[in-house]
Amino acid sequence: MKLVQGYAPGIRQYHAWNEVYLEGKGWITMDVTTDAQYIRAGLAVNPWKDRSLYRAAASF
C-alpha cells in the first residue's frame, strides 16, 4: 500500500488517498475520505476508484 497526494474528483483542496497493489491488477486507487460521506448517508460505495480521475502531485 502507498499514500498518494494530489487532487481528486469533487475535492477542491489538496488531498491524499491510498493505492493498493494487487497481483495481476497493479495499483488500485482507494479513497476512504470520499467513501465515508456516502456510507454515512446510507449509500453503497465501490472501494476501487477510477485512477484516471486522480492527479498525483507526489507519492510515498
Number of C-alpha atoms within 10 A of each C-alpha: 12 12 14 19 17 15 18 20 12 8 9 8 9 11 18 19 20 17 19 15 12 10 7 6 8 10 15 16 22 19 18 16 11 16 16 13 12 13 12 9 9 9 10 10 14 8 12 13 14 10 14 9 11 19 14 16 12 10 13 8
